[in-house]
Amino acid sequence: MNIGVIGTGNMGRNHARVYSELKNVGEVYVFDTNAESAKKMLEYGAIICE
């Protein structure tokens, strides 16, 4: 299952981290209007959507 996270504030960052650790989750996609904040999600292997 692939997951999309909208917003990379405190909760979005935590969700992306947790989803990236779950074995049943394939890809984690993230979007945020702040591109710099979204890029920080790369450390969790997330794919940035524009």
Summary of the structure (lengths in Angstrom):
residues: 50
radius of gyration: 9.5
end to end distance: 20.8
largest distance: 28.5
contacts: 132
relative contact order: 0.29
helix: 44%
strand: 20%
